[in-house]
Amino acid sequence: MQKARYEIVLPLNKNDGTTQPIELIHRTMDELVNTFGGVTRQAASEGIWKFENTTYRDSNNVLAVDVEDTEDTVSFMKILKEVLEQRFEQTAIYITRHPIEVL
């Protein structure tokens, strides 16, 4: 069976600049461990992007989950995206899927 890595970008700050409670990231990690058996929290990253002539700077954590690539997993991640958008009070949470080969 093909495996995939899902990377979930979680903001360290709210849109108003205040810090997100770390418990939100821990809660998300616990849910991923309970569902898939493991998760990796990667080092903080910074993103810079432009929208309508305004430059934004984001501080994020990226959670990585290596799983069997099934339709059930895709469905779970789509639902999780909606949950995380509410949990982190964001317009969008970025989740990507990458095919991987474990040696």
WOMO-V750896 format. One record per pair of residues at least 12 apart in sequence whose ideal C-beta (glycine too) atoms are under 10 Angstrom apart, sorted by the first residue. I is the first residue (numbers start at 0). J is the second residue. D is the distance in Angstrom with one decimal. If there is no record, write none. Layout:
i=I j=J d=D
i=I j=J d=D
//
This chain:
i=0 j=66 d=10.0
i=0 j=67 d=5.1
i=0 j=68 d=7.3
i=0 j=69 d=7.7
i=1 j=67 d=7.6
i=1 j=68 d=4.6
i=1 j=69 d=8.9
i=1 j=98 d=6.3
i=1 j=99 d=8.6
i=1 j=100 d=8.7
i=2 j=65 d=6.0
i=2 j=66 d=6.7
i=2 j=67 d=6.1
i=2 j=68 d=6.0
i=2 j=72 d=10.0
i=2 j=97 d=9.8
i=2 j=98 d=7.5
i=2 j=99 d=5.2
i=2 j=100 d=7.4
i=2 j=101 d=5.9
i=3 j=64 d=8.9
i=3 j=65 d=7.5
i=3 j=66 d=6.3
i=3 j=67 d=7.9
i=3 j=68 d=3.8
i=3 j=69 d=9.0
i=3 j=72 d=7.2
i=3 j=73 d=8.9
i=3 j=76 d=9.6
i=3 j=95 d=9.8
i=3 j=96 d=5.2
i=3 j=97 d=6.3
i=3 j=98 d=5.6
i=3 j=99 d=6.2
i=4 j=39 d=9.3
i=4 j=63 d=5.7
i=4 j=64 d=7.0
i=4 j=65 d=5.1
i=4 j=66 d=8.1
i=4 j=68 d=9.3
i=4 j=95 d=8.5
i=4 j=96 d=7.5
i=4 j=97 d=4.7
i=4 j=98 d=8.1
i=4 j=99 d=4.9
i=4 j=101 d=9.9
i=5 j=31 d=8.9
i=5 j=35 d=8.9
i=5 j=38 d=9.6
i=5 j=62 d=8.3
i=5 j=63 d=7.2
i=5 j=64 d=4.8
i=5 j=65 d=8.1
i=5 j=66 d=6.8
i=5 j=68 d=9.2
i=5 j=72 d=7.6
i=5 j=73 d=9.2
i=5 j=75 d=9.3
i=5 j=76 d=5.7
i=5 j=79 d=9.0
i=5 j=94 d=6.1
i=5 j=95 d=7.1
i=5 j=96 d=5.5
i=5 j=97 d=7.8
i=6 j=39 d=9.7
i=6 j=41 d=8.2
i=6 j=61 d=5.4
i=6 j=62 d=7.2
i=6 j=63 d=5.4
i=6 j=64 d=8.2
i=6 j=93 d=8.2
i=6 j=94 d=7.0
i=6 j=95 d=5.0
i=6 j=96 d=8.1
i=6 j=97 d=7.1
i=7 j=24 d=10.0
i=7 j=27 d=7.5
i=7 j=28 d=9.8
i=7 j=31 d=8.1
i=7 j=38 d=8.8
i=7 j=59 d=9.7
i=7 j=60 d=8.9
i=7 j=61 d=6.9
i=7 j=62 d=4.5
i=7 j=63 d=7.8
i=7 j=64 d=7.5
i=7 j=76 d=8.1
i=7 j=79 d=7.6
i=7 j=80 d=8.3
i=7 j=83 d=7.2
i=7 j=92 d=6.9
i=7 j=93 d=7.7
i=7 j=94 d=5.0
i=7 j=95 d=8.4
i=8 j=41 d=9.8
i=8 j=44 d=7.9
i=8 j=46 d=7.8
i=8 j=57 d=8.4
i=8 j=59 d=5.0
i=8 j=60 d=7.8
i=8 j=61 d=5.5
i=8 j=62 d=8.3
i=8 j=83 d=9.7
i=8 j=89 d=9.9
i=8 j=91 d=9.7
i=8 j=92 d=6.9
i=8 j=93 d=4.2
i=8 j=94 d=7.5
i=8 j=95 d=8.2
i=9 j=23 d=7.7
i=9 j=24 d=5.7
i=9 j=27 d=6.7
i=9 j=28 d=9.6
i=9 j=40 d=9.1
i=9 j=59 d=6.1
i=9 j=60 d=5.1
i=9 j=61 d=7.5
i=9 j=62 d=6.5
i=9 j=83 d=7.0
i=9 j=86 d=9.1
i=9 j=87 d=6.4
i=9 j=89 d=8.9
i=9 j=92 d=7.1
i=9 j=93 d=9.1
i=9 j=94 d=9.9
i=10 j=23 d=9.5
i=10 j=24 d=9.6
i=10 j=46 d=9.3
i=10 j=57 d=6.1
i=10 j=58 d=7.3
i=10 j=59 d=5.7
i=10 j=60 d=8.3
i=10 j=83 d=9.7
i=10 j=87 d=5.7
i=10 j=88 d=8.9
i=10 j=89 d=6.2
i=10 j=92 d=8.2
i=10 j=93 d=9.7
i=11 j=23 d=10.0
i=11 j=24 d=8.3
i=11 j=43 d=6.5
i=11 j=44 d=9.4
i=11 j=45 d=9.6
i=11 j=57 d=8.1
i=11 j=58 d=4.3
i=11 j=59 d=6.1
i=11 j=60 d=6.3
i=11 j=87 d=9.7
i=12 j=56 d=9.5
i=12 j=57 d=7.5
i=12 j=58 d=5.9
i=12 j=59 d=9.0
i=12 j=87 d=9.7
i=13 j=87 d=7.7
i=13 j=88 d=5.8
i=13 j=89 d=8.4
i=14 j=55 d=9.6
i=14 j=57 d=9.9
i=14 j=87 d=9.6
i=14 j=88 d=6.9
i=14 j=89 d=7.3
i=14 j=90 d=8.2
i=15 j=88 d=9.2
i=18 j=58 d=9.3
i=19 j=58 d=9.6
i=19 j=60 d=9.4
i=19 j=86 d=9.3
i=19 j=87 d=6.2
i=19 j=88 d=8.4
i=19 j=89 d=9.6
i=20 j=87 d=9.8
i=21 j=60 d=9.4
i=23 j=83 d=8.7
i=23 j=86 d=5.8
i=23 j=87 d=6.2
i=23 j=88 d=9.6
i=24 j=40 d=7.2
i=24 j=60 d=5.9
i=24 j=62 d=7.7
i=24 j=86 d=9.8
i=24 j=87 d=9.0
i=25 j=40 d=9.2
i=26 j=86 d=7.7
i=27 j=40 d=9.5
i=27 j=60 d=9.5
i=27 j=62 d=6.7
i=27 j=79 d=8.2
i=27 j=82 d=8.7
i=27 j=83 d=6.7
i=27 j=86 d=7.3
i=27 j=87 d=8.8
i=27 j=92 d=10.0
i=28 j=40 d=6.3
i=28 j=60 d=9.5
i=28 j=62 d=6.4
i=28 j=64 d=9.6
i=30 j=79 d=7.8
i=30 j=82 d=8.6
i=30 j=83 d=9.8
i=31 j=62 d=6.6
i=31 j=63 d=9.6
i=31 j=64 d=5.4
i=31 j=66 d=9.4
i=31 j=75 d=9.7
i=31 j=79 d=8.3
i=32 j=64 d=9.1
i=34 j=64 d=8.6
i=34 j=66 d=8.8
i=34 j=72 d=9.2
i=34 j=75 d=6.8
i=34 j=79 d=8.8
i=35 j=64 d=5.4
i=35 j=65 d=8.2
i=35 j=66 d=5.1
i=35 j=67 d=9.0
i=35 j=72 d=8.1
i=35 j=75 d=8.7
i=36 j=64 d=9.2
i=36 j=65 d=9.7
i=36 j=66 d=8.5
i=37 j=63 d=9.5
i=37 j=64 d=7.2
i=37 j=65 d=7.6
i=37 j=66 d=9.0
i=38 j=62 d=5.4
i=38 j=63 d=7.0
i=38 j=64 d=5.3
i=38 j=65 d=9.2
i=39 j=61 d=8.7
i=39 j=62 d=7.0
i=39 j=63 d=4.5
i=39 j=64 d=7.7
i=39 j=65 d=8.2
i=40 j=60 d=5.9
i=40 j=61 d=7.7
i=40 j=62 d=5.8
i=40 j=63 d=8.1
i=41 j=59 d=9.4
i=41 j=60 d=6.8
i=41 j=61 d=4.4
i=41 j=62 d=7.4
i=41 j=63 d=6.1
i=42 j=60 d=7.9
i=42 j=61 d=8.2
i=43 j=58 d=6.0
i=43 j=59 d=6.9
i=43 j=60 d=5.9
i=43 j=61 d=8.8
i=44 j=57 d=8.5
i=44 j=58 d=7.6
i=44 j=59 d=5.2
i=44 j=60 d=7.5
i=44 j=61 d=6.1
i=45 j=57 d=6.8
i=45 j=58 d=5.7
i=45 j=59 d=7.5
i=46 j=58 d=8.0
i=46 j=59 d=6.2
i=46 j=93 d=9.1
i=57 j=93 d=9.9
i=59 j=93 d=8.6
i=61 j=93 d=9.2
i=61 j=95 d=9.5
i=62 j=83 d=9.9
i=62 j=94 d=9.4
i=63 j=97 d=9.3
i=64 j=76 d=8.7
i=64 j=79 d=10.0
i=64 j=94 d=9.8
i=65 j=97 d=9.6
i=65 j=99 d=6.3
i=65 j=101 d=7.4
i=66 j=96 d=9.7
i=66 j=99 d=9.7
i=68 j=96 d=7.6
i=68 j=97 d=9.7
i=68 j=98 d=6.9
i=68 j=99 d=8.7
i=72 j=96 d=8.7
i=73 j=96 d=7.4
i=76 j=94 d=5.6
i=76 j=95 d=9.7
i=76 j=96 d=7.3
i=77 j=94 d=8.4
i=79 j=92 d=8.4
i=79 j=94 d=7.3
i=80 j=92 d=5.4
i=80 j=93 d=8.7
i=80 j=94 d=5.3
//
